[in-house]
């Protein structure tokens, strides 16, 4: 392995606010892995909506939705400066005490969740994540718990591998919460994004039938990853359009948009249907007619991140080729502000990925197992 430098290049979030709060620096101390940790030479890191909402402080509080607040609301572990980036892929460059030395050289994908409960306890009541409670992958190096670094030998390029971590784990947890089963129909909003397109694929893995809600121009891409059919989100009557397109009752709604369409989504569900959400890009404060919920015996599930069990399932899906990456484009780490502008424009399908400038020549290169 190459010599590890004392300082590295990284993007630091220095406070809540606009894109100017993201600073690209070349003098950030390279982390040293503590006991039970590994140091990863970062090759790629995927982007997520959480990056933007944390930067903006857009999570609000339970009593004031418009207040500046970060993820976890009132019990935050976020301190500034913070290196964000949850979807880390790279090569183990060094190990801390207690970690076998032969792990150096492994190509890994990182489970970004920080679990505060012991192995075997899959409760997510008290979790954090890498890129929020501790520094993440928008850097040349990152230190993570060794148990969170999973070796991946599948023939997938690094940038493609970085599309899976957060989005697919979040999607799998949504479907776990809703107990989506084979033969059931699931309506997926925000289907062209990272989590939405992951829900479509993971629904197919379960033998379910996904229908995608998206904007015009993205229909073919979503059908290509498994959508049975597509509903345009700007249809004048969403309920009627879903009734026209979907061949049968909707068992589950997997919603990442919320906003004005929320109550229509509950109307679309069959009696005893299940609603699951892990995002609200269309607006987090919604109108709900409780009669729709209780007269139809509906279940409403909130979901965030995922369990160790779900991540290991995801690693298996990736290794078996059961899911495929949906990489729209890559950006240099030094261009992270521009990458977030593109992310906010939403004119893409799948994921955007950031690559440290010194590894830019690896973009698109096939992975060759050592």
Secondary structure, 3 states (H helix, E strand, C coil): CCCCCCEEEEEEECCCCCHHHEEEEEEEECCCCCCCEEEEEEEEEECCHHHHHHHHCECCCCCCCCCCECCCCCCCCCCCCECCCCEEEEEEEEECCCCCHHHCCCEEEECCEEECCCCCCCCCCCEEEECCCECCCCECEEEEEHHHEEECCCCCCHHHHCCCHHHHHHHHHHHHHHCCCCCCEEEECCCCCHHHHHHHHHHHHCCCEEEEEECCCCHHHHHHCCCCEEEECCCCCHHHHHHHHCCCCEEEEEECCCHHHHHHHHHHEEEEEEEEECCCCCCCCCCCCHHHHHHCCCEEEECCCCCHHHHHHHHHHHHHCCCCCCEEEEEEHHHHHHHHHHHHHCCCCCEEEEECHHHHHHCCCCCCCC
